Amino acid sequence: MRGENGFKAGLVLSFPLGDGGQRSGEGLEAKATAKRLESELQGLQNKISAEVASAWAEWEAVDSVGRAAAAELKSSEEAYRIALIRYE
């Protein structure tokens, strides 16, 4: 046996040299989220454009539909007048 009675203490510090791809994974996830949001934005823009175009087409057609309805009414009134004359 040795004549020394002593203690040895040590400290071990550890830090990773790499993050196991965590940062690159987070970057890829952020890019995917941005791409998904851009796709959703484009889809909403397309939907709004289609709705505006549809509403504009209906607005433009109002005059011609109104004229057609007025002509149909006049034709129906004339047919009714003729039917009354025949009945009498």
C-alpha angles and dihedrals in degrees: 000000000000122000094231122099109187145132132238120208127185138182124213119198119194130187129164119251089207134024096229091251094301095130094046089046091052090048092051090047091051091049091049091050091049091049091049091050091048089052091050090049092051090048092052091047090052091048092050092047091052092049092049092048090049093049091047091051091051090048091051092048095053094088095049092043090050092050091048091050091049091050090049090050091050091049092049092049091051091049089050091049091051091047090053092050091051091048093052 
